[in-house]
Amino acid sequence: MPDSLNFYLDDSGTRYPDRRPGKRAAHGYDWFALGGVLVADTDEESAESLHREFCKKWPQIKDPLHSVEIRGKTKNFQWLSKLPSAELQRFLEDLYGLMKEAPVSGIACVIDRPGYNARYTNRHAQRWLLCKTAFNIVVERAAKFALLHNRKLRIYPERCNKTEDALLKGYYTEMRTSGPPFDPAHSAKYQPLSQTSLKSLLYDFKTKHKSSAMIQLADLYLWPMCMGGYDKSNRPYARLLADGKLIEHRLDMADIALIGTKYSCFDDVKIKPW
């Protein structure tokens, strides 16, 4: 078995360009994103152990960690709303401690939907689903990072449904057989990997249930990375960045634009500064 880098990824937002915006759009946040965490195969057991310890410390947890439910104190995490303020803060700090101590790095592709529509509506009669753009970008960047560390890349997305799982598997297969799907003239500045390189680097694809500790970490990491495209002062994002938990911390400055988290079509977004 070759040494591998495992990429656990989740999605956030709607993959349809013309779908009606959700509640986030009222606050200026309207994205689709694919991303999560990279972990060396030799470090995965350590990350899972930290997850078990966290859940053991908080026996109220009966279901997988889910960022949306935790932030909103809803559904399986409604019990958080009944905690005293100090106890709630202790839970949130323990949760962040899990994210900080786990031997993982966060990476994503985040697409601003209004920006995507503004850029491509008049260029293309039929636009791609946003998941096709996001998957190809983030997986290729993860593959470049694996190449830097002389490892193969395994892709482990969260299981969704047959239709959407088949879409991602199709993108994966197309990358291995045909290379990146983007216009070579427009994508040349990102130094895309060749089909030959992708076929060699992309080693495995399997969907994972939400019960996977690593998928739960991917979920926890994705929302802060999405928010980082709109609000650099967002506390979870700023903490992950300051603590060296995002992929940019492990790259030379020259490689960040080629391998770091990609914020696509953010041309007209008024990004809140630090």
NORUR-V408371 format. One record per helix or strand of 3 or more residues. SS is the DSSP state (helix for helix, strand for strand). FROM is the first residue (numbers start at 1). TO is the last residue. If there is no record, write none. Layout:
<<SS & FROM & TO> <SS & FROM & TO>>
//
This chain:
<<strand & 4 & 12> <helix & 23 & 27> <strand & 31 & 40> <helix & 41 & 57> <helix & 67 & 72> <helix & 75 & 82> <helix & 85 & 101> <strand & 105 & 112> <helix & 113 & 120> <helix & 130 & 148> <strand & 152 & 158> <helix & 162 & 178> <helix & 184 & 190> <helix & 195 & 201> <strand & 202 & 205> <helix & 213 & 228> <helix & 235 & 242> <helix & 247 & 250> <helix & 253 & 259> <strand & 262 & 264>>
//
